[in-house]
Amino acid sequence: MPRAKRPKLPLVPQAALPLHQPFAGLAQLQAKVRAAPGPPEQTAAVARPQMEQWLRDCRARLHHERKGHGGKTVTLLSLTGLPAQLPIDACLDELCICLRRRLGCGAGREAETIVLQGDQRQAAARLLQGMGLRQVAL
């Protein structure tokens, strides 16, 4: 025969609640914060047309190697023909971040070269051509 269930008691009896609730006013402040306009979002969509513009004018060379990387395969991306008036470091950093997110792999920079973890030659070539790069050499 199953055991009879006891009625559940409230966790905190009403008489034990504090008279002063210091966080009661936060609900009103929370409504004000949600209604206030937030800061303008800075996304890659703002920088993307600029990146596509300078990518059209340059060439990319993709190759893979293991030497100097602890036996791990990496894909090296080197760009030539970048316009001289561009800040090359900022452009390569921006492209590195974009490739890292879109390919789903680790990426970094070594001087003028972007290093992608793994053999990403085909995927990176398709992605770069989709971004507007005309000449990609594997």
C-alpha positions as CSV (number, residue, x, y, z in Angstrom):
1,M,0.0,0.0,0.0
2,P,1.5,3.4,-1.0
3,R,2.4,5.9,1.6
4,A,0.0,8.9,1.9
5,K,1.5,12.2,0.7
6,R,1.8,15.0,3.2
7,P,0.5,18.4,2.2
8,K,3.3,20.7,1.1
9,L,4.1,23.6,3.4
10,P,5.2,27.0,2.1
11,L,8.9,27.4,2.3
12,V,8.7,30.7,4.1
13,P,5.7,31.5,6.2
14,Q,4.1,34.9,5.5
15,A,4.9,36.1,9.0
16,A,8.6,35.5,8.5
17,L,8.9,37.8,5.5
18,P,10.8,41.0,6.3
19,L,8.9,44.2,6.6
20,H,11.4,46.1,4.5
21,Q,12.3,44.7,1.1
22,P,15.3,46.6,-0.2
23,F,15.0,45.3,-3.8
24,A,11.3,46.1,-4.3
25,G,12.1,49.3,-6.3
26,L,14.4,47.5,-8.8
27,A,11.4,46.4,-10.8
28,Q,10.6,50.0,-11.7
29,L,14.2,50.7,-12.6
30,Q,14.4,47.6,-14.7
31,A,11.4,48.8,-16.8
32,K,13.1,52.2,-17.4
33,V,16.4,50.5,-18.5
34,R,14.6,48.3,-20.9
35,A,12.7,51.2,-22.4
36,A,15.8,53.4,-22.8
37,P,17.5,53.3,-26.2
38,G,20.8,51.4,-26.1
39,P,24.1,52.4,-27.7
40,P,24.4,52.1,-31.4
41,E,25.6,48.7,-32.4
42,Q,28.9,48.5,-34.2
43,T,28.8,45.4,-36.3
44,A,30.9,44.0,-39.1
45,A,28.2,45.1,-41.5
46,V,29.6,48.7,-41.2
47,A,33.1,47.7,-42.1
48,R,32.2,45.0,-44.6
49,P,31.7,47.2,-47.6
50,Q,35.1,48.9,-47.0
51,M,36.7,45.4,-46.8
52,E,35.0,44.3,-50.0
53,Q,36.3,47.4,-51.7
54,W,39.9,46.8,-50.9
55,L,39.7,43.1,-51.4
56,R,38.7,43.5,-55.1
57,D,42.1,45.1,-55.8
58,C,44.4,42.5,-54.3
59,R,45.5,38.9,-54.8
60,A,45.5,36.1,-52.3
61,R,47.8,33.1,-52.0
62,L,46.7,30.1,-49.9
63,H,49.0,27.3,-49.0
64,H,49.4,24.9,-46.1
65,E,52.4,23.8,-44.1
66,R,53.4,22.0,-41.0
67,K,56.9,23.2,-40.5
68,G,57.3,25.4,-37.4
69,H,53.8,24.7,-36.0
70,G,54.4,21.7,-33.8
71,G,53.4,19.2,-36.5
72,K,50.0,20.8,-36.9
73,T,48.7,21.7,-40.3
74,V,48.0,25.3,-40.8
75,T,46.8,27.3,-43.8
76,L,48.7,30.5,-44.7
77,L,47.0,33.4,-46.4
78,S,49.1,36.1,-47.9
79,L,47.6,39.1,-49.6
80,T,49.5,41.2,-52.3
81,G,48.5,44.3,-54.0
82,L,46.9,46.0,-51.0
83,P,46.4,49.8,-51.6
84,A,49.2,51.8,-50.0
85,Q,46.9,54.3,-48.3
86,L,45.2,51.6,-46.2
87,P,46.3,50.8,-42.7
88,I,47.5,47.3,-43.5
89,D,47.6,46.0,-39.9
90,A,44.0,47.1,-39.3
91,C,42.8,45.5,-42.6
92,L,44.5,42.2,-41.9
93,D,43.2,42.1,-38.3
94,E,39.7,42.7,-39.6
95,L,40.0,40.0,-42.2
96,C,41.5,37.6,-39.7
97,I,38.6,38.1,-37.3
98,C,36.1,37.7,-40.2
99,L,37.8,34.4,-41.4
100,R,38.0,33.1,-37.9
101,R,34.2,33.5,-37.3
102,R,33.0,32.4,-40.7
103,L,35.3,29.3,-41.0
104,G,34.9,28.3,-37.3
105,C,38.6,27.7,-36.8
106,G,41.4,29.4,-35.0
107,A,43.2,32.2,-36.8
108,G,46.0,34.6,-36.1
109,R,48.5,36.9,-37.7
110,E,52.2,36.5,-38.2
111,A,53.6,39.7,-39.8
112,E,51.8,40.1,-43.1
113,T,50.4,36.6,-43.2
114,I,47.1,35.3,-41.7
115,V,47.5,31.8,-40.2
116,L,44.4,29.5,-40.1
117,Q,44.4,26.4,-38.1
118,G,43.9,23.2,-40.1
119,D,43.7,22.7,-43.9
120,Q,41.2,25.4,-44.8
121,R,42.4,26.1,-48.3
122,Q,39.2,25.2,-50.2
123,A,36.8,26.8,-47.6
124,A,38.9,30.0,-47.3
125,A,39.1,30.3,-51.1
126,R,35.3,30.0,-51.5
127,L,34.8,32.5,-48.7
128,L,37.2,35.0,-50.0
129,Q,35.7,34.8,-53.5
130,G,32.3,35.3,-52.0
131,M,33.6,38.4,-50.3
132,G,34.7,39.9,-53.6
133,L,38.3,38.8,-54.0
134,R,38.9,38.1,-57.6
135,Q,42.2,36.2,-57.7
136,V,42.9,33.4,-55.3
137,A,45.8,31.0,-55.9
138,L,45.9,27.7,-54.0
